[in-house]
Amino acid sequence: MNYIRAKTIPEALKYLGESKQAGLVIAGGTDVLLRLKSGRLVAESLIDITGIPETNLIEKRTDHLVIGCSVTLSDIIQSPLTRKLTPLLVNAVRVIGSTQIRNMATLPGNIVTANPEADAAMALSVMEASFCVEGINGTRTLSFKEMYNDSGGSAVDNRNEIITKIFVPFQNDEEISSFQRFALREAMSPAILNASFMVKIQKRKIVWARISMGPVAPVIKRAAKAEAWLMGKTLNEDIIKQAAALVLDDAGPIDNPFRGNRDYLNHVLSVIIERGLSDIAYKTTQSTKVV
C-alpha cells in the first residue's frame, strides 16, 4: 500500500484522481484503519492530509466557527472558541471513545461513517452545521441533511471528495442545549440511544426547538412533530411528558439484537427525551438572558 502525505488540498485531490478509485484520504484514521484491517475496506493508497496547515485550524467568523478537517476531537474539547461558542458540540465530543481515540479522531470521520448514533453528528444536526466538500469535479457546500443519502449512507464520495471544512453556527445567549446518551457503560461503548437538543427561548417561551435522536432510523432523525408542537410553549413537567410522547411518534425504533426490543427502546428514548428537556428547563431558570 502507498502512503502519501499531501501538502495542499489540490494535491490531495490530484492523488485521489490518479488512484482511480483505489485511494482513500486519511486524517484521524480511527475508523478507516480498522476497516482496512478487517477487509471491509480496500485501498491501494492512503493520502494523509494532516500536514496541510489550514486543515488544522479552528477559526471564528461573523456567526459561525470554521473547523478544519484534520482538527481532532481533543482539539475541539480544549479550544476556548468551541467551549464558549459551541458548547453542545464539546459536550457530545467528550463521550466519544477514549482519550487516545479523541486525540486522533476527527469530525469528518464521525460524519462519513454515517452511523445513526454518531455522537458528534448528533450535535451537529441540531446546530444545523454545513460542510465544504471539495472534490475532483469541484467544490460544493452541503447542509447536514444533505450529507446522507436515502439509504442511510454518506452522500460524500470519499474516493473522490474531501470534507475540508465544517461550518458550525454559534450558540447564542437565548439558545439552550442538552446532550443525552444511554450506553452499556460510560466509556468505549456505542450508544444504545442518544439525543441532542437545541431550543431558543424568549421570555420563558419556546421560539423554536430542534431535537435529534438515534439510532431509530438509517440516519439521524429529527423529531419534527415534537419540534412544531413545542413552539410557543413554556417548559414544565406536563409539557415535557407530552413532548416525549410526540417524539416516539416520529421515532419508531425496531427490535435490535444489540440494543433491545422495540418496547424497551421506546421506554429508554422517552426517558432520554424527558431528561434532555428537563435539563433545558433547568438551564432556562438559571439564565438571565431568556427571562
C-alpha positions in Angstrom: 0.0 0.0 0.0 1.2 3.5 -0.9 1.3 6.2 1.8 1.3 9.8 0.6 1.5 13.0 2.7 -0.3 15.7 0.7 0.9 19.3 1.1 -2.3 21.0 -0.1 -5.9 20.1 -0.7 -5.5 20.3 -4.5 -2.5 18.0 -4.3 -4.6 15.5 -2.2 -7.3 15.6 -4.8 -4.8 15.1 -7.6 -3.6 11.9 -5.8 -7.2 10.8 -5.4 -7.8 11.2 -9.1 -4.6 9.3 -10.0 -5.5 6.4 -7.8 -8.6 5.7 -9.9 -11.0 4.8 -7.0 -8.3 2.9 -5.2 -7.2 5.7 -2.9 -8.5 7.0 0.4 -8.0 10.2 2.4 -6.9 9.7 6.0 -6.8 12.2 8.8 -7.6 10.5 12.2 -7.9 7.1 10.7 -9.6 5.6 13.8 -12.3 4.1 11.6 -10.6 3.7 8.3 -7.7 1.7 9.6 -9.9 -0.8 11.4 -12.0 -1.3 8.3 -8.9 -1.8 6.2 -7.5 -4.3 8.7 -10.8 -6.3 8.7 -11.1 -6.3 5.0 -14.3 -4.3 4.9 -12.5 -1.6 3.1 -9.9 -1.9 0.4 -7.4 0.7 -0.8 -4.1 0.8 -2.6 -3.1 4.3 -1.5 -3.7 6.3 1.7 -3.5 10.1 1.3 -2.6 11.8 4.6 -3.9 15.4 4.8 -2.9 16.2 8.4 0.1 18.1 7.3 -1.9 20.7 5.4 -1.9 23.8 7.7 -5.5 25.1 7.0 -7.0 21.7 7.8 -5.8 22.0 11.4 -7.5 25.4 12.2 -10.5 26.5 14.2 -11.4 30.0 13.1 -14.1 32.4 14.2 -16.2 34.1 11.6 -19.2 36.5 11.9 -21.7 34.0 13.2 -20.0 30.6 13.0 -16.9 28.6 13.6 -14.9 27.0 10.7 -13.4 23.7 11.9 -10.8 22.2 9.6 -11.0 18.5 8.6 -7.9 17.5 10.5 -8.8 19.1 13.8 -9.0 16.3 16.4 -11.8 15.8 18.8 -9.4 16.6 21.7 -8.6 19.9 20.0 -12.4 20.7 19.9 -12.7 19.9 23.6 -9.8 22.0 24.5 -10.4 25.0 22.3 -11.6 28.2 24.0 -13.6 29.1 20.9 -15.6 25.8 20.8 -16.1 25.8 24.6 -17.5 29.3 24.5 -19.4 29.4 21.2 -20.4 25.7 20.5 -20.8 24.1 23.9 -23.2 21.4 22.7 -20.6 20.1 20.2 -18.0 20.0 23.0 -20.4 18.0 25.3 -21.1 15.5 22.6 -17.5 15.0 21.6 -16.4 14.4 25.2 -18.2 11.0 25.3 -16.7 9.6 22.1 -14.3 6.7 22.6 -11.3 7.1 24.9 -8.8 9.9 25.3 -6.4 8.1 22.8 -9.2 7.9 20.2 -10.2 11.5 20.7 -6.5 12.5 20.2 -6.7 11.1 16.7 -10.4 11.1 15.5 -11.9 14.0 13.6 -15.4 15.4 12.9 -15.5 14.4 9.2 -14.7 10.8 10.2 -17.7 10.9 12.6 -19.9 12.1 9.7 -18.7 10.0 6.7 -19.1 6.7 8.6 -22.9 7.7 8.6 -23.7 5.9 11.8 -27.1 7.0 13.0 -25.9 7.1 16.6 -22.7 9.1 15.9 -22.4 11.5 18.9 -20.7 14.5 17.3 -23.0 14.2 14.2 -26.0 14.2 16.6 -24.9 17.6 18.0 -24.2 19.0 14.6 -27.7 18.0 13.4 -29.5 20.4 15.8 -26.8 23.0 15.4 -27.6 22.9 11.6 -24.0 22.8 10.6 -22.9 22.8 7.0 -20.0 21.3 5.2 -17.5 22.3 2.5 -16.8 19.3 0.3 -14.0 19.6 -2.2 -13.7 17.0 -5.0 -12.1 16.2 -8.3 -15.1 17.7 -10.1 -15.4 20.9 -8.0 -16.5 22.2 -4.6 -19.9 22.1 -3.0 -21.5 23.2 0.3 -23.9 20.7 1.8 -26.4 21.1 4.7 -26.4 18.5 7.4 -29.4 16.8 5.9 -27.7 16.6 2.5 -24.7 14.8 4.0 -26.7 11.5 3.9 -28.4 9.6 1.1 -31.8 7.9 1.3 -30.4 4.5 2.3 -28.5 5.9 5.3 -25.0 6.1 3.7 -22.8 9.1 3.3 -23.5 11.4 0.3 -19.8 12.2 0.2 -17.8 10.0 -2.2 -14.6 9.5 -0.1 -12.8 8.1 -3.2 -13.2 11.4 -5.0 -14.1 14.0 -2.3 -12.8 15.5 1.0 -14.9 17.3 3.7 -12.4 20.1 4.1 -14.3 22.4 6.5 -17.3 22.3 8.8 -19.3 25.5 9.5 -20.8 25.4 13.0 -23.2 28.3 13.9 -22.6 29.9 17.3 -24.9 29.0 20.2 -26.2 32.4 21.3 -27.4 33.5 24.7 -31.1 32.7 24.0 -30.3 29.2 22.7 -30.1 26.4 25.3 -28.8 23.0 24.5 -28.5 19.5 26.0 -26.9 16.2 25.0 -28.2 12.9 26.4 -26.8 9.4 25.9 -27.6 5.9 27.2 -24.9 3.2 26.8 -24.0 0.0 28.5 -21.0 1.7 30.1 -19.7 5.2 30.3 -16.6 4.9 28.1 -15.7 3.0 24.9 -19.2 1.9 24.3 -21.5 2.9 21.4 -24.8 4.5 22.4 -27.9 2.4 22.8 -29.8 5.6 22.1 -28.8 9.2 22.2 -30.4 12.6 21.5 -29.4 16.2 21.2 -31.5 19.3 21.9 -31.3 23.0 20.9 -34.0 25.3 22.0 -34.4 29.1 21.5 -36.3 30.7 24.4 -37.5 34.2 24.8 -39.5 35.3 27.9 -39.7 31.7 29.0 -41.5 30.7 25.8 -40.0 28.4 23.1 -39.4 30.3 19.8 -38.2 27.1 18.1 -36.9 23.7 19.2 -34.7 21.1 17.5 -34.5 17.6 18.7 -32.4 14.9 17.0 -32.3 11.2 18.0 -30.7 8.0 17.0 -30.4 5.2 16.2 -34.1 5.0 15.3 -33.7 5.1 11.5 -31.0 4.6 8.9 -29.9 8.2 9.6 -30.0 10.6 12.5 -33.6 11.7 12.7 -35.3 15.0 13.8 -38.4 14.9 16.0 -40.5 17.1 13.6 -43.9 16.7 15.4 -42.5 17.5 18.8 -40.4 20.4 17.5 -43.5 22.0 15.9 -45.7 21.3 18.9 -43.3 22.9 21.4 -43.3 26.3 19.7 -44.8 29.0 21.9 -44.9 26.8 25.0 -43.2 27.1 28.4 -41.4 24.0 29.6 -43.0 22.3 32.6 -43.4 18.7 33.7 -46.7 18.2 31.7 -45.3 19.8 28.5 -42.1 17.7 28.8 -44.1 14.5 29.1 -46.3 15.3 26.1 -43.3 16.3 24.0 -41.6 13.0 24.8 -44.7 11.1 23.7 -44.7 13.0 20.4 -41.1 12.2 19.9 -42.0 8.5 20.0 -44.4 9.1 17.1 -41.5 10.2 15.0 -39.1 7.6 16.2 -40.4 4.1 15.8 -37.3 2.1 16.7 -37.3 -1.6 15.7 -36.2 -4.7 17.6 -32.4 -4.9 17.6 -30.3 -7.8 19.0 -27.7 -5.4 20.5 -29.9 -2.6 21.7 -33.1 -4.4 22.8 -36.7 -4.8 21.6 -38.9 -2.0 20.5 -40.8 -1.6 23.8 -37.5 -1.3 25.7 -36.1 1.2 23.2 -39.3 3.3 23.3 -39.1 3.4 27.1 -35.4 4.4 27.0 -35.9 7.1 24.4 -38.8 8.6 26.3 -36.6 8.8 29.4 -33.8 10.4 27.4 -36.1 13.0 25.9 -37.6 13.9 29.2 -34.1 14.3 30.7 -33.0 16.5 27.9 -36.0 18.8 28.0 -35.8 18.9 31.8 -32.2 19.9 31.5 -33.2 22.7 29.1 -35.9 23.8 31.6 -33.4 23.9 34.5 -30.9 25.9 32.4 -33.6 28.3 31.5 -34.3 29.1 35.1 -30.5 29.7 35.6 -30.2 32.1 32.6 -30.7 35.8 32.8 -30.7 36.1 29.0 -34.1 34.3 28.4 -36.2 36.0 31.1 
